[in-house]
């Protein structure tokens, strides 16, 4: 219905109300004196949640073009496909143990890709909670089997910015494509990334209401 538009999100959740909400859920990090209070995917026996809130805003300009216009328009990236899924919330945070929501959204996105190139980098929603991180990793294993892309989440650095989180992850994905860069964690994790070129990135996001989305973006030169 439109050829060009702006999309994004902003969030300022550091309020008494929102802090009380996550405290009630029992997911907020108590590791305030640690160097990294939020440690998604940490390679330790996780007995505590390390969810941390952050504030942020991000918007992107999206334009519909055809393949022949790529060289002329010089976009930062091409959106190859989008996947999404909904289900009745199986838990207070809206995600099941096997991450079925994210499995469905990733599967849809991968089925609708316009190129056959493999995904080089997967930016997870992973917020640093025991069950949330485990569920998303289970979904990744279900979709990618033994052929994992590199995996990363920015929430150890900026926290969970709620409505701004997916757009900030998208911005990170654009930077990774632009600089052919695969970021790493400053602590040991349960995943083991390797040096690789980054030409295609998948980004995951989930919401409290039992919904998930996955978007795949590619470097213009690879289309």
N, C-alpha and C positions, 0 to 999 in steps of 0.2 A: 504493500500500500504506500510505500515511500522509498525513494532511492537514496536518501541521505538522512541520517539522524544522529542524535547524541544519546548515549546510554552510560549508566554508571550508578554509583551509590555513595552515600555519605552516612556516617554514624558517629555519634558522640555518646557512647554507652557508659561512661564513667560517672554514673549517678548512684545515689543510695539505693534507688529502686532496682536497677539492673544488677548491682553488686549483691543485693539481697536475694535476687532471683537465682543467680548462679551459686551462691552460698547454699541456698535451699536445695539445689540439685546435687550439691556435694561435689562439684567438679572444679571449684576454683583452687588455684595453686596456693599452698602454704609455704612454699620454698622461697620466701621473699628475700632471704639473705644469700641465696645461691647466685652464682654468676649468671646462670640461665634458669630463671624461675619456670619458664615454659620449655619443655624438652620433648616435642613430638618424636616418636620413633626411636627414642633413646635405647641403647643396648644395655639395659639394666632390668632387674626384676622389678617391674613397675607395680608398686603397692599403693601409690598415691596419684591422684590426678594433678596435672600441671597446666590446667587451662588458665589463661591470662587474657583479660580484655585490653583492647587498644582502640584508639580513635583514628579516623582517617576519612579520606574522600578521594574518589578517582572517577574520571569520566573519559570516554573514548568516542571518537568520531567514526562512524561506520557508513560505508558507501557501497552501493550495489554497482559493480562493473562487470564487464565480460572479460574473458581471458585475453583478448587482443588488446585491451586497454592497460594491462598490468605495467608494461614498460613505460607507457606515457604517464600514468597516474603515480607510479612509484609508491605504492602503499607500504606501510611498515610490515604488514603481514596479510595473509589471506585467511579468512575463516572458511575452513574446509567443510565443517559439519558441526552440528549440535545434537546432543542427546539429552533426554529428560525422562524422569520417572516419578510416579506418585504411588503411595500406599498408605493404608491406615497406620498411623504412628504406632510401632510396636514397643516403644519405650518413651521415657520422658523427653529424651533428646531426639526422638524421631528416627532412629536407625536400628536395624536388626543386627544380630551378632555376625551374620555372614555377609553383611553389607549388600543385601539384595538390591536395594535402591540404586546404589552406585554401580553395581554390576550391570543393571538394566540400562542406565544412562550411558555408561561407557560403551556397552555393546551397540546401542543405537548409533552413537556418534561414529564408531569405527565402521559400521556397516554402510554409512552414508558418506565416507571419505571420497574425494574426487581424484586422489592419487593413490598409488600402491605403496608409497614410501612408508616405512615403519615409523612408529612414534619414538622419538629420541629422548624426550623429557616429559615426565608426568608430575605436574604440580598438584599435590594433594590438598584436600580440605583440612586434613589432619590437625585437630586443635590442641592436642596434648592431653586428651582424656584417655583413660585406659581402654574403655569399651569402644570409643569412637575411632581411635587409631587402629585398634585391632580389627574392627569391622571393615574399615576401608582397605587395610592390607589384605584381608580375606577376599574382598572384592577384586583387588588387583591380581591376586594369585589365580582367582577364578577366570579372569579375562585373559591374562597374559601367560598363564601357565609358568613355564620355566624361562621364558624369553622376556625378561623385564626391561623396560626402558630405565633410564636414570630417574631417580625419585627425589623430590624435594618439597618442602613446605616452608613458607616465610613466617609462620606464626611464632617460631622461637624468637624471632627478631622484633616483630611488630604486634604480636598478640592477635586475638580474634577481633576483627573490626566489624563483625556482623554484616550489615548491608553493604559495606564498602569492601568486604573481604574478596568476593569473586572478581571485582573490577581491579583491585590491587594485585591479585594473582595474575590477571590478564596483562596488566602493565609489566609485571615481572617476566611473563612469557615473551612479551614483545622485546624486552631488553635482551633476553637470552637468545632470541632469534637474530636480533640486530648484531650482537657481539659474538655469535657462535660460542656461547658460554653455558656450561652446565654447573650451577652453584653447588656448594657442599656445606655440610653442617660443621659447626665448631666443636662438636662432641661426637663420641662414638654412637653409631646407630645400628639398628637391626638390618638395614639395607646396605648394599655395597655397590656404590656407583663406580663407573669406569670412565676413562677419558673418551669422549666421543663428540662428533659434530652434532650441532643442534639445528635441525632444519624443520622439525615438526614437534609441536608441543600440545599435550592434552592438559586441560585444567578442570578440576572437579570442585563442586560446591554442593553443600547440603543445607537444608533448613529445618527448623523445629517442627514444622507441620507435616513431616513425612514426605519430603520432596528432594530430588537431587537433579543436578544438571552437569553435563560434561561438554566442553567445547574443544575443538581441535583447530589450531592455527598453524600455518606453514609459512616459511620464508618465500617471498614472491619468486625468487629465482628457481625454486623447486617445483613450481606449478607448470 
